């Protein structure tokens, strides 16, 4: 199967954190990292669960060893409302903090990015929704994931909930990328199987969607395909035998690669159709993607079957001798099999969503039309309805 010819006339962007440290125990180096970046006072941004299981201990010990004072904001919640960013940014300003350390899952990391930016910007967090609305880099950002899914430590994206409109909104800016990201697989071992499965499916969605995106780049294709391979190899083990550190390491790396891939190459309709499941039914984001991903893949596969065949190979499927469209279908089947193996479902009724709510889902999904632009196939109301119907 021949490779796609890249258009040399097109400028292909690539975005990544300034510095990434990956390895067992690397979180303990955070104090040295703050010193290297010139930080003198740190605000740790996280959620109550991370504090409860003691994952901030290594961070606090690292700061203490370097004599760096810190405070902690631990009120981040899932699907974080924009007002949390405003609240924590006020604390950052009034406390004269110069560095923000985000530790936790995607919600904590996104809030940390937003806090670092809003601490040096006027107005409210929702004022900056959109593309490149921030004018300066904000406070120094160090991000430390405790889940392997969102890849938020590697993205120029911050997602918040607009409570008034009950919808998710995003900031997009390279200024949101952290100065440093610390990837320590030891911090992910305490994830229960359900969270491991949910966050892993988020990473797989990022990788698959960026790999088939019409805006994919040479860099994003390389990164996303390797992320798919790592996830196919490691996610079931991480879910079913979470103490296996090699699987945790691979999943953390895959999440990071997929984050960089979609920051450059974009996402697609799976995320657009998953978002309403979070805002309307409070289904966790990764689980929402698990529901929608195989159905969106099946919808998209006819538009770029070569890409889907490559996904099938990366996931270990035997496609030798198969017609191209059959090989592309193998990618969809491989994802469905993985979802089943890790104990999730891609059927909406299994999550208590009635088919009578399809019009409501379609209405909400149409508000996420930004995700349809890089999607391999165009979507309108009819197509969105058809995909949701497949999920029943």
C-alpha positions as CSV (number, residue, x, y, z in Angstrom):
1,X,0.0,0.0,0.0
2,X,1.6,3.2,-1.1
3,X,2.0,6.2,1.2
4,X,0.1,9.4,0.7
5,X,2.0,12.1,-1.1
6,X,2.3,15.1,1.0
7,X,1.6,18.5,-0.5
8,X,4.9,20.4,-0.2
9,X,3.1,23.7,-1.1
10,X,1.0,23.5,2.1
11,X,2.6,24.7,5.4
12,X,2.1,21.9,8.0
13,X,2.3,23.2,11.6
14,X,3.6,21.2,14.5
15,X,3.0,22.1,18.1
16,X,4.4,20.6,21.3
17,X,5.4,21.5,24.8
18,X,8.7,23.2,25.2
19,X,10.1,20.3,27.2
20,X,8.8,16.8,28.0
21,X,10.3,14.5,30.6
22,X,9.1,10.8,30.5
23,X,10.1,8.2,33.0
24,X,9.5,6.3,36.2
25,X,9.6,8.7,39.1
26,X,10.1,11.8,37.0
27,X,7.5,13.7,39.0
28,X,10.0,14.0,41.8
29,X,12.0,16.4,39.7
30,X,9.4,19.0,39.6
31,X,11.2,21.3,42.0
32,X,14.3,21.3,39.8
33,X,12.0,22.0,36.8
34,X,10.5,25.0,38.6
35,X,13.9,26.4,39.4
36,X,15.2,25.9,35.9
37,X,12.2,27.9,34.6
38,X,12.8,30.7,37.1
39,X,9.7,30.0,39.3
40,X,9.6,31.4,42.8
41,X,6.1,30.6,44.0
42,X,3.8,27.8,42.8
43,X,0.1,27.3,42.7
44,X,-0.8,23.6,42.4
45,X,-4.1,23.1,40.5
46,X,-5.8,19.7,41.0
47,X,-9.0,18.0,42.1
48,X,-10.0,16.4,45.4
49,X,-9.5,12.9,44.2
50,X,-5.9,13.4,43.3
51,X,-5.3,14.9,46.8
52,X,-7.1,12.1,48.5
53,X,-5.0,9.3,47.0
54,X,-1.8,11.2,47.8
55,X,-0.6,11.9,44.2
56,X,0.3,15.5,45.1
57,X,2.8,14.3,47.7
58,X,5.7,13.8,45.2
59,X,5.1,17.3,43.9
60,X,5.1,18.9,47.3
61,X,8.2,17.0,48.4
62,X,10.0,18.1,45.2
63,X,9.1,21.8,45.8
64,X,10.0,21.5,49.5
65,X,13.4,20.1,48.6
66,X,14.1,23.2,46.4
67,X,12.8,25.6,49.1
68,X,9.9,26.8,46.8
69,X,6.7,27.9,48.5
70,X,3.4,26.7,47.1
71,X,-0.3,26.9,47.5
72,X,-3.0,24.5,46.3
73,X,-6.3,24.9,44.6
74,X,-8.0,21.5,44.7
75,X,-11.6,22.3,43.7
76,X,-11.5,21.2,40.0
77,X,-14.5,19.1,39.0
78,X,-15.2,17.0,35.8
79,X,-16.4,18.9,32.8
80,X,-15.2,22.0,34.6
81,X,-17.3,25.2,34.3
82,X,-15.5,28.3,33.2
83,X,-16.2,30.0,36.6
84,X,-13.7,27.6,38.2
85,X,-10.9,29.1,36.0
86,X,-12.0,32.6,37.0
87,X,-12.0,31.6,40.7
88,X,-8.6,30.0,40.7
89,X,-7.1,32.8,38.5
90,X,-8.1,35.3,41.1
91,X,-6.3,33.3,43.7
92,X,-3.2,33.2,41.5
93,X,-3.2,36.9,40.9
94,X,-3.8,37.9,44.6
95,X,-1.2,35.4,45.8
96,X,1.5,36.7,43.4
97,X,2.1,33.2,42.0
98,X,4.4,33.0,39.0
99,X,4.1,29.3,38.2
100,X,1.1,27.0,37.9
101,X,1.5,23.2,38.2
102,X,-1.5,21.2,37.0
103,X,-1.7,17.6,38.2
104,X,-4.5,15.2,37.5
105,X,-6.7,14.2,34.6
106,X,-7.7,16.3,31.6
107,X,-10.0,18.6,33.7
108,X,-7.3,19.6,36.1
109,X,-4.8,20.1,33.3
110,X,-7.2,22.2,31.3
111,X,-8.1,24.3,34.3
112,X,-4.4,24.8,35.1
113,X,-3.8,26.1,31.6
114,X,-6.8,28.4,31.8
115,X,-5.7,29.7,35.2
116,X,-2.2,30.4,34.0
117,X,-3.6,32.5,31.1
118,X,-6.4,34.3,33.0
119,X,-4.0,35.3,35.8
120,X,-2.4,37.8,33.3
121,X,-5.5,38.6,31.3
122,X,-8.5,40.8,32.1
123,X,-12.2,39.9,31.9
124,X,-13.7,36.4,32.3
125,X,-12.6,33.0,31.0
126,X,-15.5,32.8,28.6
127,X,-14.4,36.0,26.9
128,X,-11.4,34.1,25.4
129,X,-13.3,31.2,23.8
130,X,-12.2,30.7,20.3
131,X,-9.0,30.7,18.2
132,X,-5.9,32.6,19.4
133,X,-7.7,35.0,21.7
134,X,-4.9,35.2,24.2
135,X,-2.3,37.9,23.7
136,X,0.5,36.7,26.0
137,X,1.8,33.4,27.4
138,X,0.6,33.9,30.9
139,X,2.2,32.3,34.0
140,X,4.7,29.5,33.6
141,X,2.8,26.2,33.1
142,X,4.1,22.7,34.3
143,X,1.6,19.9,33.6
144,X,1.7,16.4,35.2
145,X,-1.0,13.9,34.0
146,X,-2.2,11.2,36.4
147,X,-4.4,9.6,33.7
148,X,-3.5,8.4,30.2
149,X,-6.1,9.8,28.0
150,X,-6.6,13.5,27.3
151,X,-3.0,14.4,26.3
152,X,-3.9,17.8,27.7
153,X,-0.2,18.3,28.7
154,X,0.7,18.3,25.0
155,X,-2.1,20.4,23.5
156,X,-2.9,24.0,22.9
157,X,-6.5,23.4,23.8
158,X,-8.6,24.1,26.9
159,X,-12.2,22.8,27.2
160,X,-14.7,24.3,29.6
161,X,-18.4,24.2,30.2
162,X,-20.6,27.2,29.6
163,X,-23.2,26.6,32.3
164,X,-25.6,29.2,31.0
165,X,-25.8,27.5,27.6
166,X,-25.0,24.0,28.9
167,X,-22.4,23.3,26.2
168,X,-18.7,22.8,26.0
169,X,-16.5,25.5,24.6
170,X,-12.8,25.6,23.8
171,X,-9.8,27.9,23.7
172,X,-7.3,27.2,21.0
173,X,-3.8,28.8,21.2
174,X,-0.2,27.7,21.0
175,X,0.3,29.9,24.1
176,X,-1.6,27.3,26.1
177,X,1.2,24.8,25.6
178,X,3.1,24.2,28.8
179,X,6.7,25.1,29.3
180,X,7.2,21.6,30.7
181,X,5.3,18.3,30.9
182,X,6.3,15.6,33.3
183,X,5.1,12.1,32.3
184,X,5.5,9.7,35.3
185,X,3.8,6.2,34.8
186,X,3.9,5.7,38.6
187,X,1.2,8.4,38.9
188,X,-1.2,6.4,36.7
189,X,-1.0,3.1,38.5
190,X,-3.7,4.0,41.0
191,X,-6.3,4.5,38.2
192,X,-9.1,2.0,38.6
193,X,-10.0,-0.1,35.6
194,X,-13.1,2.0,34.7
195,X,-11.1,5.2,34.6
196,X,-8.2,3.5,32.7
197,X,-10.7,2.3,30.1
198,X,-12.5,5.7,29.8
199,X,-9.3,7.8,29.5
200,X,-7.7,5.2,27.2
201,X,-10.6,5.5,24.8
202,X,-10.2,9.3,24.8
203,X,-6.6,8.8,23.7
204,X,-7.6,6.3,21.0
205,X,-10.2,8.7,19.7
206,X,-7.6,11.5,19.5
207,X,-5.2,9.2,17.6
208,X,-7.8,7.8,15.1
209,X,-9.5,11.2,14.4
210,X,-6.2,13.0,13.9
211,X,-4.9,10.2,11.6
212,X,-7.9,10.5,9.3
213,X,-8.4,14.3,9.6
214,X,-8.3,16.3,6.3
215,X,-5.9,18.6,8.1
216,X,-3.5,15.8,9.0
217,X,0.2,16.6,8.6
218,X,3.3,14.5,8.2
219,X,4.1,14.9,11.9
220,X,0.5,14.2,13.1
221,X,0.3,11.0,11.0
222,X,3.5,9.6,12.4
223,X,2.5,10.4,16.0
224,X,-1.1,9.3,15.8
225,X,-0.3,5.9,14.1
226,X,2.3,5.1,16.7
227,X,-0.2,6.1,19.4
228,X,-2.8,3.7,17.9
229,X,-0.2,0.9,17.9
230,X,0.7,1.5,21.5
231,X,-2.9,1.6,22.7
232,X,-3.8,-1.6,20.8
233,X,-0.8,-3.3,22.4
234,X,-1.3,-2.0,25.9
235,X,-4.8,-0.8,26.9
236,X,-6.3,-4.1,27.7
237,X,-3.4,-5.0,30.0
238,X,-3.5,-1.6,31.7
239,X,-7.3,-2.1,32.3
240,X,-7.1,-5.7,33.4
241,X,-3.8,-5.8,35.2
242,X,-3.1,-2.2,36.2
243,X,0.1,-3.0,38.1
244,X,1.9,-3.8,34.8
245,X,4.1,-0.7,34.6
246,X,5.1,-1.3,31.0
247,X,1.4,-1.0,29.9
248,X,1.0,2.2,32.0
249,X,4.1,3.6,30.4
250,X,3.0,2.8,26.9
251,X,-0.5,4.3,27.5
252,X,1.0,7.5,29.0
253,X,3.3,7.8,26.0
254,X,0.4,7.1,23.6
255,X,-1.8,9.7,25.2
256,X,1.0,12.3,24.9
257,X,1.7,11.4,21.2
258,X,-2.0,11.6,20.4
259,X,-2.3,14.9,22.1
260,X,0.5,16.4,20.0
261,X,-1.0,14.8,16.9
262,X,-4.5,16.3,17.2
263,X,-3.1,19.7,18.2
264,X,-1.5,19.8,14.8
265,X,-3.9,17.7,12.7
266,X,-7.3,18.3,14.4
267,X,-10.1,16.0,15.6
268,X,-13.4,15.1,14.0
269,X,-17.0,14.1,14.3
270,X,-16.6,11.5,17.0
271,X,-15.8,14.3,19.5
272,X,-18.5,16.5,18.1
273,X,-21.1,13.8,18.7
274,X,-19.6,12.7,22.0
275,X,-19.8,16.2,23.6
276,X,-23.6,16.2,24.0
277,X,-23.5,12.9,25.8
278,X,-21.4,14.6,28.5
279,X,-23.4,17.8,28.8
280,X,-26.8,16.2,28.5
281,X,-26.3,12.9,30.3
282,X,-23.1,13.4,32.2
283,X,-21.5,10.4,30.6
284,X,-17.7,10.7,31.1
285,X,-15.9,12.1,28.1
286,X,-13.8,9.0,27.4
287,X,-16.8,6.8,27.7
288,X,-18.7,9.1,25.3
289,X,-16.0,8.7,22.8
290,X,-16.1,4.9,23.2
291,X,-19.8,5.0,22.3
292,X,-19.4,7.2,19.2
293,X,-16.0,6.3,17.8
294,X,-16.7,3.0,16.0
295,X,-19.9,4.4,14.4
296,X,-18.2,7.6,13.2
297,X,-15.3,5.4,11.9
298,X,-17.7,3.3,9.9
299,X,-19.3,6.5,8.5
300,X,-15.9,7.9,7.6
301,X,-14.1,4.9,6.3
302,X,-15.4,5.2,2.7
303,X,-13.8,8.7,2.4
304,X,-10.2,7.5,3.1
305,X,-10.1,3.7,3.2
306,X,-6.3,3.7,2.9
307,X,-6.0,5.5,6.2
308,X,-8.4,3.1,7.9
309,X,-6.5,0.1,6.5
310,X,-3.3,1.5,8.1
311,X,-5.2,1.7,11.4
312,X,-6.2,-1.9,11.0
313,X,-2.5,-2.9,10.6
314,X,-1.5,-0.8,13.6
315,X,-4.1,-2.7,15.6
316,X,-2.7,-6.0,14.6
317,X,-5.4,-7.0,12.1
318,X,-4.5,-9.4,9.2
319,X,-5.5,-7.5,6.1
320,X,-3.1,-9.2,3.6
321,X,-5.0,-10.0,0.4
322,X,-8.2,-8.2,1.5
323,X,-9.9,-5.6,-0.8
324,X,-9.3,-2.1,0.4
325,X,-12.7,-1.4,1.8
326,X,-12.7,-4.8,3.7
327,X,-9.4,-3.9,5.2
328,X,-10.8,-0.5,6.2
329,X,-13.7,-2.3,7.9
330,X,-11.2,-4.3,9.9
331,X,-10.2,-1.1,11.7
332,X,-13.8,-0.5,12.9
333,X,-14.0,-4.1,14.0
334,X,-10.7,-3.9,15.9
335,X,-11.9,-0.8,17.8
336,X,-15.2,-2.5,18.7
337,X,-13.4,-5.6,19.9
338,X,-11.1,-3.5,22.1
339,X,-14.1,-1.6,23.5
340,X,-15.7,-4.9,24.5
341,X,-12.5,-6.3,25.9
342,X,-12.1,-3.4,28.4
343,X,-15.7,-3.6,29.5
344,X,-17.3,-0.7,27.7
345,X,-20.1,-0.5,25.2
346,X,-20.7,1.5,22.0
347,X,-24.5,1.3,22.4
348,X,-26.4,4.3,23.8
349,X,-29.2,2.2,25.5
350,X,-26.5,0.6,27.7
351,X,-26.0,4.1,29.3
352,X,-29.7,4.8,29.7
353,X,-30.1,7.1,26.7
354,X,-33.6,6.5,25.0
355,X,-33.9,6.6,21.3
356,X,-36.6,9.3,21.7
357,X,-33.8,11.7,22.6
358,X,-32.2,11.5,19.2
359,X,-33.6,14.9,18.1
360,X,-32.2,16.5,21.2
361,X,-28.8,14.9,20.6
362,X,-28.8,16.1,17.0
363,X,-29.6,19.6,18.1
364,X,-26.8,19.7,20.6
365,X,-24.3,18.1,18.2
366,X,-25.0,20.8,15.5
367,X,-23.5,23.3,18.0
368,X,-20.2,21.4,17.8
369,X,-19.8,22.0,14.1
370,X,-16.2,23.1,14.4
371,X,-15.4,19.3,14.7
372,X,-17.0,18.6,11.4
373,X,-14.6,20.8,9.4
374,X,-11.6,18.4,9.6
375,X,-13.8,15.3,9.4
376,X,-13.2,13.2,6.3
377,X,-16.9,13.4,5.3
378,X,-19.3,16.3,5.5
379,X,-22.0,16.1,8.1
380,X,-25.4,17.8,8.3
381,X,-28.5,17.1,10.4
382,X,-29.3,14.0,8.4
383,X,-25.9,12.4,8.7
384,X,-25.7,13.2,12.4
385,X,-29.0,11.6,13.0
386,X,-27.9,8.5,11.1
387,X,-24.8,8.1,13.2
388,X,-26.7,8.4,16.5
389,X,-29.2,5.8,15.1
390,X,-26.3,3.4,14.5
391,X,-25.4,3.8,18.2
392,X,-28.8,2.3,19.1
